[in-house]
Amino acid sequence: MRRLGLNRAILLISGILAAACGGGGSPSAPSTPTPTLPARSSLTVSQNGTALLGISPSPLHVFRLRVPFRVVESAGLGARMNFVRLQLYRGASEIERAELGAVQIEQGLGSNVIRASQTTSFSANFDFNSTTFDFFRMTFSFTDDRGNAHSAEISRLTDVQVFPGLLAMVPDGAGFRLVVAPGPATD
């Protein structure tokens, strides 16, 4: 019985010494906390300066609209821009569409990536032919780094410069009509 008590005392002392020495193994490195990413990106799009409306250099189109934009990601999760689409409407009917895909965005910007918690500025060129339309819609499509789909829309431009002498914007009902100004008379 005395021997049993002595064995228990030895085991107890060994356990205390092992715990004090870190268990006899090599010391472990402190763990680095894994950053937790948000469930979704938060993306907002806005006009970022003066839009320019003029004659298109494309032989297939009459007009070109160049609009500077700002994309802000505020949740801390990056995204990729899939496309930017301009749709022109007369009444409830879409009459014309122009779209920049991811490849065109990458060619124009060098990348279609919207970094986490950052602001990205870029300009998009839309070529079109319709001279009369009631309203337009620009749709921006994104996929964030967790695979969530996002979209943002702009249906009003706050600052547009029309190239003087090239175009006139004429009120036409609730919308407007674009007119190529007549050139100088020739003899």
CYANA upper distance limits for C-alpha pairs under 8 A (distance plus 0.5 A):
  1 MET  CA      5 GLY  CA      6.95
  2 ARG  CA      6 LEU  CA      6.81
  3 ARG  CA      7 ASN  CA      6.72
  4 LEU  CA      8 ARG  CA      6.83
  5 GLY  CA      9 ALA  CA      6.73
  6 LEU  CA     10 ILE  CA      6.75
  7 ASN  CA     11 LEU  CA      6.70
  8 ARG  CA     12 LEU  CA      6.56
  9 ALA  CA     13 ILE  CA      6.65
 10 ILE  CA     14 SER  CA      6.53
 11 LEU  CA     15 GLY  CA      6.60
 12 LEU  CA     16 ILE  CA      6.80
 13 ILE  CA     17 LEU  CA      6.63
 14 SER  CA     18 ALA  CA      6.53
 15 GLY  CA     19 ALA  CA      6.66
 16 ILE  CA     20 ALA  CA      6.68
 17 LEU  CA     21 CYS  CA      6.65
 18 ALA  CA     22 GLY  CA      6.66
 18 ALA  CA     23 GLY  CA      5.03
 18 ALA  CA     24 GLY  CA      6.56
 19 ALA  CA     23 GLY  CA      5.64
 22 GLY  CA     26 SER  CA      8.34
 22 GLY  CA     27 PRO  CA      7.49
 37 LEU  CA     76 GLY  CA      7.53
 37 LEU  CA     77 LEU  CA      7.05
 38 PRO  CA     75 ALA  CA      7.13
 38 PRO  CA     76 GLY  CA      7.11
 38 PRO  CA     77 LEU  CA      6.83
 39 ALA  CA    146 ARG  CA      7.80
 40 ARG  CA     75 ALA  CA      7.75
 40 ARG  CA     77 LEU  CA      7.21
 40 ARG  CA    144 ASP  CA      7.47
 40 ARG  CA    146 ARG  CA      7.52
 40 ARG  CA    148 ASN  CA      7.14
 41 SER  CA     73 GLU  CA      7.10
 41 SER  CA     74 SER  CA      7.71
 41 SER  CA     75 ALA  CA      5.84
 41 SER  CA     76 GLY  CA      7.21
 41 SER  CA     77 LEU  CA      5.47
 41 SER  CA     78 GLY  CA      7.04
 41 SER  CA     79 ALA  CA      7.58
 41 SER  CA    116 ALA  CA      8.46
 41 SER  CA    144 ASP  CA      6.47
 42 SER  CA     72 VAL  CA      8.40
 42 SER  CA     73 GLU  CA      5.90
 42 SER  CA     74 SER  CA      5.90
 42 SER  CA     75 ALA  CA      5.63
 42 SER  CA     76 GLY  CA      8.48
 42 SER  CA     77 LEU  CA      8.30
 43 LEU  CA     71 VAL  CA      7.17
 43 LEU  CA     72 VAL  CA      6.06
 43 LEU  CA     73 GLU  CA      5.15
 43 LEU  CA     74 SER  CA      7.17
 43 LEU  CA    150 HIS  CA      8.19
 43 LEU  CA    152 ALA  CA      8.21
 44 THR  CA     71 VAL  CA      6.16
 44 THR  CA     72 VAL  CA      5.81
 44 THR  CA     73 GLU  CA      7.30
 44 THR  CA    152 ALA  CA      7.21
 45 VAL  CA     69 PHE  CA      7.29
 45 VAL  CA     70 ARG  CA      6.14
 45 VAL  CA     71 VAL  CA      5.10
 45 VAL  CA     72 VAL  CA      7.10
 45 VAL  CA    152 ALA  CA      6.95
 45 VAL  CA    153 GLU  CA      8.03
 45 VAL  CA    154 ILE  CA      8.25
 46 SER  CA     69 PHE  CA      6.14
 46 SER  CA     70 ARG  CA      5.88
 46 SER  CA     71 VAL  CA      7.28
 46 SER  CA    154 ILE  CA      7.84
 47 GLN  CA     67 VAL  CA      7.66
 47 GLN  CA     68 PRO  CA      6.42
 47 GLN  CA     69 PHE  CA      5.05
 47 GLN  CA     70 ARG  CA      6.73
 47 GLN  CA    157 LEU  CA      7.48
 47 GLN  CA    158 THR  CA      8.08
 48 ASN  CA     67 VAL  CA      8.46
 48 ASN  CA     68 PRO  CA      5.62
 48 ASN  CA     69 PHE  CA      5.19
 48 ASN  CA     70 ARG  CA      6.02
 48 ASN  CA    121 SER  CA      8.03
 49 GLY  CA     67 VAL  CA      8.31
 49 GLY  CA     68 PRO  CA      6.36
 49 GLY  CA     69 PHE  CA      8.05
 49 GLY  CA    159 ASP  CA      7.55
 50 THR  CA     67 VAL  CA      7.60
 50 THR  CA     68 PRO  CA      7.50
 50 THR  CA    159 ASP  CA      5.55
 50 THR  CA    160 VAL  CA      6.01
 50 THR  CA    161 GLN  CA      7.08
 51 ALA  CA     65 LEU  CA      7.51
 51 ALA  CA     66 ARG  CA      6.05
 51 ALA  CA     67 VAL  CA      4.93
 51 ALA  CA     68 PRO  CA      6.87
 51 ALA  CA    157 LEU  CA      8.15
 51 ALA  CA    159 ASP  CA      6.59
 51 ALA  CA    160 VAL  CA      5.05
 51 ALA  CA    161 GLN  CA      6.57
 52 LEU  CA     64 ARG  CA      8.49
 52 LEU  CA     65 LEU  CA      6.22
 52 LEU  CA     66 ARG  CA      5.60
 52 LEU  CA     67 VAL  CA      7.09
 52 LEU  CA    160 VAL  CA      6.23
 52 LEU  CA    161 GLN  CA      5.47
 52 LEU  CA    162 VAL  CA      6.59
 52 LEU  CA    163 PHE  CA      7.89
 53 LEU  CA     63 PHE  CA      7.71
 53 LEU  CA     64 ARG  CA      6.37
 53 LEU  CA     65 LEU  CA      5.12
 53 LEU  CA     66 ARG  CA      7.04
 53 LEU  CA    160 VAL  CA      7.46
 53 LEU  CA    161 GLN  CA      6.69
 53 LEU  CA    162 VAL  CA      5.41
 53 LEU  CA    163 PHE  CA      6.91
 54 GLY  CA     63 PHE  CA      6.24
 54 GLY  CA     64 ARG  CA      5.91
 54 GLY  CA     65 LEU  CA      7.12
 54 GLY  CA    162 VAL  CA      6.76
 54 GLY  CA    163 PHE  CA      6.04
 54 GLY  CA    166 LEU  CA      7.29
 54 GLY  CA    167 LEU  CA      7.14
 55 ILE  CA     62 VAL  CA      6.30
 55 ILE  CA     63 PHE  CA      5.00
 55 ILE  CA     64 ARG  CA      6.13
 55 ILE  CA    166 LEU  CA      7.55
 55 ILE  CA    167 LEU  CA      8.23
 56 SER  CA     61 HIS  CA      6.52
 56 SER  CA     62 VAL  CA      5.84
 56 SER  CA     63 PHE  CA      5.04
 56 SER  CA     64 ARG  CA      5.01
 56 SER  CA    127 ASP  CA      6.78
 57 PRO  CA     61 HIS  CA      8.22
 57 PRO  CA     64 ARG  CA      8.33
 58 SER  CA     62 VAL  CA      8.07
 58 SER  CA    127 ASP  CA      8.09
 61 HIS  CA    127 ASP  CA      6.46
 61 HIS  CA    128 PHE  CA      5.87
 61 HIS  CA    129 ASN  CA      5.82
 62 VAL  CA    127 ASP  CA      7.82
 62 VAL  CA    128 PHE  CA      6.72
 62 VAL  CA    129 ASN  CA      5.52
 63 PHE  CA    127 ASP  CA      6.14
 63 PHE  CA    128 PHE  CA      5.89
 63 PHE  CA    129 ASN  CA      6.51
 64 ARG  CA    125 ASN  CA      7.09
 64 ARG  CA    126 PHE  CA      6.06
 64 ARG  CA    127 ASP  CA      4.92
 64 ARG  CA    128 PHE  CA      6.95
 65 LEU  CA    125 ASN  CA      6.19
 65 LEU  CA    126 PHE  CA      5.67
 65 LEU  CA    127 ASP  CA      6.98
 66 ARG  CA    123 SER  CA      7.06
 66 ARG  CA    124 ALA  CA      6.11
 66 ARG  CA    125 ASN  CA      4.91
 66 ARG  CA    126 PHE  CA      6.90
 67 VAL  CA    123 SER  CA      5.87
 67 VAL  CA    124 ALA  CA      5.94
 67 VAL  CA    125 ASN  CA      7.11
 68 PRO  CA    121 SER  CA      7.77
 68 PRO  CA    122 PHE  CA      6.20
 68 PRO  CA    123 SER  CA      4.51
 68 PRO  CA    124 ALA  CA      6.96
 69 PHE  CA    121 SER  CA      6.17
 69 PHE  CA    122 PHE  CA      5.96
 69 PHE  CA    123 SER  CA      6.32
 69 PHE  CA    124 ALA  CA      8.20
 70 ARG  CA    119 THR  CA      7.25
 70 ARG  CA    120 THR  CA      6.23
 70 ARG  CA    121 SER  CA      4.95
 70 ARG  CA    122 PHE  CA      7.11
 71 VAL  CA    114 ILE  CA      8.16
 71 VAL  CA    119 THR  CA      6.14
 71 VAL  CA    120 THR  CA      5.70
 71 VAL  CA    121 SER  CA      6.84
 72 VAL  CA    117 SER  CA      7.89
 72 VAL  CA    118 GLN  CA      6.56
 72 VAL  CA    119 THR  CA      4.94
 72 VAL  CA    120 THR  CA      7.01
 73 GLU  CA     77 LEU  CA      7.89
 73 GLU  CA     78 GLY  CA      7.64
 73 GLU  CA    114 ILE  CA      7.65
 73 GLU  CA    115 ARG  CA      7.69
 73 GLU  CA    116 ALA  CA      6.43
 73 GLU  CA    117 SER  CA      5.54
 73 GLU  CA    118 GLN  CA      6.11
 73 GLU  CA    119 THR  CA      6.91
 74 SER  CA    116 ALA  CA      7.72
 74 SER  CA    117 SER  CA      5.35
 74 SER  CA    118 GLN  CA      7.58
 75 ALA  CA    116 ALA  CA      7.75
 75 ALA  CA    117 SER  CA      6.80
 76 GLY  CA    116 ALA  CA      5.07
 76 GLY  CA    117 SER  CA      5.24
 77 LEU  CA    115 ARG  CA      7.84
 77 LEU  CA    116 ALA  CA      5.04
 77 LEU  CA    117 SER  CA      7.49
 77 LEU  CA    144 ASP  CA      7.41
 77 LEU  CA    145 ASP  CA      6.99
 78 GLY  CA    113 VAL  CA      7.91
 78 GLY  CA    114 ILE  CA      6.11
 78 GLY  CA    115 ARG  CA      5.04
 78 GLY  CA    116 ALA  CA      4.52
 78 GLY  CA    117 SER  CA      8.00
 78 GLY  CA    144 ASP  CA      6.26
 78 GLY  CA    145 ASP  CA      6.11
 79 ALA  CA    113 VAL  CA      6.48
 79 ALA  CA    114 ILE  CA      5.60
 79 ALA  CA    115 ARG  CA      7.06
 79 ALA  CA    116 ALA  CA      7.93
 79 ALA  CA    142 PHE  CA      6.86
 79 ALA  CA    143 THR  CA      5.97
 79 ALA  CA    144 ASP  CA      4.23
 79 ALA  CA    145 ASP  CA      5.87
 80 ARG  CA    112 ASN  CA      5.97
 80 ARG  CA    113 VAL  CA      5.02
 80 ARG  CA    114 ILE  CA      6.22
 80 ARG  CA    142 PHE  CA      5.95
 80 ARG  CA    143 THR  CA      5.93
 80 ARG  CA    144 ASP  CA      6.67
 80 ARG  CA    145 ASP  CA      8.25
 81 MET  CA    102 ALA  CA      6.99
 81 MET  CA    105 ILE  CA      8.36
 81 MET  CA    112 ASN  CA      5.70
 81 MET  CA    113 VAL  CA      6.91
 81 MET  CA    114 ILE  CA      7.65
 81 MET  CA    140 PHE  CA      7.91
 81 MET  CA    141 SER  CA      6.45
 81 MET  CA    142 PHE  CA      4.94
 81 MET  CA    143 THR  CA      7.21
 82 ASN  CA    101 GLY  CA      6.67
 82 ASN  CA    102 ALA  CA      5.38
 82 ASN  CA    112 ASN  CA      8.04
 82 ASN  CA    140 PHE  CA      8.16
 82 ASN  CA    141 SER  CA      5.77
 82 ASN  CA    142 PHE  CA      5.78
 82 ASN  CA    143 THR  CA      7.53
 83 PHE  CA     99 GLU  CA      7.41
 83 PHE  CA    100 LEU  CA      6.00
 83 PHE  CA    101 GLY  CA      4.92
 83 PHE  CA    102 ALA  CA      6.03
 83 PHE  CA    105 ILE  CA      7.99
 83 PHE  CA    139 THR  CA      8.48
 83 PHE  CA    140 PHE  CA      6.47
 83 PHE  CA    141 SER  CA      5.87
 83 PHE  CA    142 PHE  CA      7.95
 84 VAL  CA     99 GLU  CA      6.25
 84 VAL  CA    100 LEU  CA      5.76
 84 VAL  CA    101 GLY  CA      7.22
 84 VAL  CA    138 MET  CA      7.33
 84 VAL  CA    139 THR  CA      6.12
 84 VAL  CA    140 PHE  CA      5.11
 84 VAL  CA    141 SER  CA      7.01
 85 ARG  CA     97 ARG  CA      7.58
 85 ARG  CA     98 ALA  CA      6.31
 85 ARG  CA     99 GLU  CA      4.75
 85 ARG  CA    100 LEU  CA      6.85
 85 ARG  CA    137 ARG  CA      8.38
 85 ARG  CA    138 MET  CA      5.85
 85 ARG  CA    139 THR  CA      5.61
 85 ARG  CA    140 PHE  CA      7.14
 86 LEU  CA     97 ARG  CA      6.11
 86 LEU  CA     98 ALA  CA      5.64
 86 LEU  CA     99 GLU  CA      6.66
 86 LEU  CA    126 PHE  CA      7.57
 86 LEU  CA    136 PHE  CA      7.46
 86 LEU  CA    137 ARG  CA      6.30
 86 LEU  CA    138 MET  CA      5.03
 86 LEU  CA    139 THR  CA      7.20
 87 GLN  CA     94 GLU  CA      7.12
 87 GLN  CA     95 ILE  CA      8.18
 87 GLN  CA     96 GLU  CA      6.42
 87 GLN  CA     97 ARG  CA      5.01
 87 GLN  CA     98 ALA  CA      7.12
 87 GLN  CA    136 PHE  CA      5.97
 87 GLN  CA    137 ARG  CA      5.73
 87 GLN  CA    138 MET  CA      6.91
 88 LEU  CA     94 GLU  CA      6.25
 88 LEU  CA     95 ILE  CA      6.24
 88 LEU  CA     96 GLU  CA      5.71
 88 LEU  CA     97 ARG  CA      6.81
 88 LEU  CA    130 SER  CA      8.39
 88 LEU  CA    133 PHE  CA      6.75
 88 LEU  CA    134 ASP  CA      8.17
 88 LEU  CA    135 PHE  CA      6.69
 88 LEU  CA    136 PHE  CA      5.01
 88 LEU  CA    137 ARG  CA      7.25
 89 TYR  CA     93 SER  CA      5.94
 89 TYR  CA     94 GLU  CA      4.86
 89 TYR  CA     95 ILE  CA      5.93
 89 TYR  CA     96 GLU  CA      7.72
 89 TYR  CA    133 PHE  CA      6.02
 89 TYR  CA    134 ASP  CA      6.32
 89 TYR  CA    135 PHE  CA      5.98
 89 TYR  CA    136 PHE  CA      6.40
 90 ARG  CA     94 GLU  CA      6.98
 90 ARG  CA     95 ILE  CA      6.99
 90 ARG  CA    132 THR  CA      8.07
 90 ARG  CA    133 PHE  CA      5.33
 90 ARG  CA    134 ASP  CA      5.52
 90 ARG  CA    135 PHE  CA      7.52
 91 GLY  CA    134 ASP  CA      6.95
 95 ILE  CA    130 SER  CA      8.11
 95 ILE  CA    133 PHE  CA      8.45
 96 GLU  CA    128 PHE  CA      7.85
 96 GLU  CA    129 ASN  CA      8.39
 96 GLU  CA    130 SER  CA      7.39
 97 ARG  CA    128 PHE  CA      8.12
 98 ALA  CA    126 PHE  CA      6.57
 98 ALA  CA    127 ASP  CA      7.19
 98 ALA  CA    128 PHE  CA      7.30
 99 GLU  CA    126 PHE  CA      7.86
100 LEU  CA    104 GLN  CA      6.21
100 LEU  CA    105 ILE  CA      6.93
100 LEU  CA    124 ALA  CA      8.46
101 GLY  CA    105 ILE  CA      6.68
102 ALA  CA    106 GLU  CA      6.57
102 ALA  CA    112 ASN  CA      6.97
103 VAL  CA    107 GLN  CA      6.67
104 GLN  CA    108 GLY  CA      6.61
105 ILE  CA    109 LEU  CA      6.35
105 ILE  CA    110 GLY  CA      8.06
105 ILE  CA    111 SER  CA      7.43
105 ILE  CA    112 ASN  CA      6.40
106 GLU  CA    110 GLY  CA      5.23
106 GLU  CA    111 SER  CA      4.75
106 GLU  CA    112 ASN  CA      5.63
107 GLN  CA    111 SER  CA      7.74
109 LEU  CA    122 PHE  CA      7.35
114 ILE  CA    118 GLN  CA      7.81
114 ILE  CA    119 THR  CA      8.14
114 ILE  CA    120 THR  CA      7.02
115 ARG  CA    119 THR  CA      8.25
115 ARG  CA    120 THR  CA      8.49
131 THR  CA    177 ARG  CA      5.93
131 THR  CA    178 LEU  CA      5.31
131 THR  CA    179 VAL  CA      7.31
132 THR  CA    172 ASP  CA      8.33
132 THR  CA    175 GLY  CA      8.13
132 THR  CA    176 PHE  CA      6.70
132 THR  CA    177 ARG  CA      4.94
132 THR  CA    178 LEU  CA      6.95
133 PHE  CA    175 GLY  CA      6.45
133 PHE  CA    176 PHE  CA      6.82
133 PHE  CA    177 ARG  CA      7.24
134 ASP  CA    174 ALA  CA      6.66
134 ASP  CA    175 GLY  CA      4.32
134 ASP  CA    176 PHE  CA      6.91
135 PHE  CA    155 SER  CA      7.95
135 PHE  CA    175 GLY  CA      6.71
136 PHE  CA    155 SER  CA      6.26
136 PHE  CA    156 ARG  CA      8.22
137 ARG  CA    153 GLU  CA      7.25
137 ARG  CA    154 ILE  CA      6.42
137 ARG  CA    155 SER  CA      5.06
137 ARG  CA    156 ARG  CA      8.34
138 MET  CA    153 GLU  CA      5.98
138 MET  CA    154 ILE  CA      5.61
138 MET  CA    155 SER  CA      6.70
139 THR  CA    151 SER  CA      7.31
139 THR  CA    152 ALA  CA      6.35
139 THR  CA    153 GLU  CA      5.10
139 THR  CA    154 ILE  CA      7.21
140 PHE  CA    151 SER  CA      5.86
140 PHE  CA    152 ALA  CA      5.63
140 PHE  CA    153 GLU  CA      6.71
141 SER  CA    149 ALA  CA      7.93
141 SER  CA    150 HIS  CA      6.41
141 SER  CA    151 SER  CA      5.04
141 SER  CA    152 ALA  CA      7.31
142 PHE  CA    149 ALA  CA      6.35
142 PHE  CA    150 HIS  CA      5.49
142 PHE  CA    151 SER  CA      6.54
143 THR  CA    147 GLY  CA      6.18
143 THR  CA    148 ASN  CA      5.96
143 THR  CA    149 ALA  CA      5.08
143 THR  CA    150 HIS  CA      6.54
144 ASP  CA    148 ASN  CA      5.86
144 ASP  CA    149 ALA  CA      7.12
144 ASP  CA    150 HIS  CA      8.02
162 VAL  CA    166 LEU  CA      8.48
162 VAL  CA    167 LEU  CA      7.00
162 VAL  CA    168 ALA  CA      7.90
162 VAL  CA    169 MET  CA      8.48
163 PHE  CA    167 LEU  CA      6.72
164 PRO  CA    168 ALA  CA      8.31
165 GLY  CA    181 ALA  CA      6.50
166 LEU  CA    180 VAL  CA      6.30
166 LEU  CA    181 ALA  CA      5.76
166 LEU  CA    182 PRO  CA      8.45
167 LEU  CA    178 LEU  CA      7.26
167 LEU  CA    179 VAL  CA      6.03
167 LEU  CA    180 VAL  CA      5.13
167 LEU  CA    181 ALA  CA      5.67
168 ALA  CA    178 LEU  CA      6.48
168 ALA  CA    179 VAL  CA      5.63
168 ALA  CA    180 VAL  CA      6.93
168 ALA  CA    181 ALA  CA      6.72
169 MET  CA    176 PHE  CA      7.10
169 MET  CA    177 ARG  CA      6.34
169 MET  CA    178 LEU  CA      5.43
169 MET  CA    179 VAL  CA      6.87
170 VAL  CA    176 PHE  CA      6.19
170 VAL  CA    177 ARG  CA      5.65
170 VAL  CA    178 LEU  CA      6.88
170 VAL  CA    179 VAL  CA      7.80
171 PRO  CA    175 GLY  CA      7.04
171 PRO  CA    176 PHE  CA      5.00
171 PRO  CA    177 ARG  CA      6.74
172 ASP  CA    176 PHE  CA      5.04
172 ASP  CA    177 ARG  CA      6.31
